């Protein structure tokens, strides 16, 4: 899952939400990281969500829908596409309107600036310029984001041409997402209840 999903799945706890954002920007053992314990739990939740997602039958089915050479990059493509699905139908998943939710998240990242690594500070600027994560509802913004990710990878890849492939499979991918995401919500709630009550 991508940023919007990780933050939404962390619930209303700002420390868990920050950990959800940090998960893609920090590496190493979570307990060795120099953040408050609740933020570290958010990083652990992020990682647990990733493991659960990668092994889920609906996600594996979605991966199988992508043809070569895109299937090799299915992890990135599905993370981004599922955030698109989440953003596009946000009222189905949250009582808060998406623009307000996205603005609240960006405001939180400014409030917690001292805890952010440089990579997340740079990404926060990108979020501001593009109105993310609400902008992920727009396929054009998603295509631009995929192209940017592709440029940052060390080897040649087809990410800049993936949007039409995803759009052609929209209905099937949406079906996978709608079957998967409620189960992921249940998993995240149970994980928080057990590990970070």
N, C-alpha and C positions, 0 to 999 in steps of 0.2 A: 504494500500500500504506500501511497505518497503522503505528502505533508497534511493535506486536509483530512484525510482519513485518520492518520495517527493522532492528530489533535482532537478530532471529534471523539475518537474512541477513548481518549484519556479523561473525558468528562469535564466537569467544571473546575477541577483542581488545577490551579495555575502551575504548580510545580510539576505535576505529571504532564501537563500540556507542554511545558518547556522541555522536559525530557523527551517527549514525543517528537519535538522539532530537532533536538540535539542528536537524536539517534542516527541521522544520516551524516553528521558532521564530526563525530568523535569515534574513536576506535579504542580497543583494549578492554580489559576487564572493568566492568561497570563499577565495582566496589573500589577500584584503584583511582577512579576519576575524581577530580577535585571540585565536586559540586555538592550542594546540600543533599542529605540522604533522600529526601522526597523526589528531587530532580533525578537522582541516580535510579530510583524506582521507575521513574518515567522512561529513562533510557532502557531499562530492563524490559518494561512493557513494550516499547517500540520493537525491541529485538524478538520478544515472544510473539508479537503480532506478525512479524516477518516470517518467522519459522512456521507458524500456523498457516499463514497464507500460502507459502510456497508448497506446502504438502497437501493443501485442500483439494478434494476431487473436482470441484467446480473450477478452480483456478487451473488445474491440470487440463481440464476439458477446454478451457479458454486458450491455453497455450497451444493445444492441438489445432485450433482454428487458424493459427498463423502459419503462412507458408514460409519455406526457406526463401531468403536468408533471414527473415524477420523472427522466426521462431528462436533463433540463437539469442535474440535480444528481448525475448518475451517477458522476462522479469521487469525490465525497464518499461516496456511498452504497456504491459498490463497495469503496473503501478500507476502510470500516468493516465491510462484510459479509465481505470476504475475511479480515480479522483475526478475525472471528467464526468463520469456517470453520477457520482456523488454530488458534484457541484450542480449539474444540470437538473437533478431532481431533489435538491437540498430540502425543500419543504416536507418531503417524504421521510427524511431522516432526522430533522431537527426542527424545533419550534421557533428558533431564531432565524430571521431572514439572512441569507448568505452574505449580502454586502456588509451588514452590521457584524456578522460573525467574523468575516475576514478583517474588517477594520479593528475589531477587538483584539484579534490575534496579533496584528501588526503593532497595535498600541502596547500590548503585553511585552512584545520583543523589545520595544523602546524602553519600557520601565525596567526591564531586566538586562539592560545593555551590558552591565559589568560582568554578567555570567556568560556572555556569548563569545564563542571562539570567532576568529577572523572570518572563517568561511561562512558562518551563519550571519555575521554582520553584513557581508557582501550580499548574501542571498536576501536578507531583509531589504536592502536597497532595490534589488530586482523585484521583490514582492511589491514594494511601494510603487515603482515605475509602471508595473503591469496590473496592479489591482488584484494581486493574488492573495489567497487562493481562489477568490471568487472568479477570477479571469479564466480558470480552467473550465468553466462552463462553455466557453467559446471555443469551438474546434480550431479556429485559426490561431488562437493563443496557444492551444495545446500543440499544434504543429510547430509553432515557433519555439516553444520550450523543448520539444523533441530534437529539433535541429541544433539548438544550443547544447544540449546534452551530448549529441553526436559529435560536435566539434571538440568537446572536452575529453572525449575518449581517446586513448592512445593509438588506436588502429582504425583503419577505415571501417565504416559501418553504414547501414541503410536507414538510420533513424530519421534523417531529413526527408525521406520519401515514404515514411510509414503511415502518415495520416490517412491517405486514401485507402490503404489496406485495412486500417481500423474502421474507417467509415463504412466500407463495404460489408463489414461483419458486425455492424452496430447492433442489430437485433439479437444476434446470437450471443454477442459479448454482454449485452444488457441482461439477457436471460441468466447467464452465468453469474453476473454481478448480483442480481436480485435474489438468486438462490443462496449465494455465498455470504453477502454482507450481514444479514440478520444473524447468521451463525457466528460470524466474526464479532459482532456486537456482544453476543452472549459470552463468547470466549473472553473478550476484554473485560466485561463486567465481572466474570468469575475470577479472572486473574487479579484484578484490583482488589476484589473481596478477600482473596487468599494472601496476596503478597503486599498490598499497599492499602489496607483498610483505613 
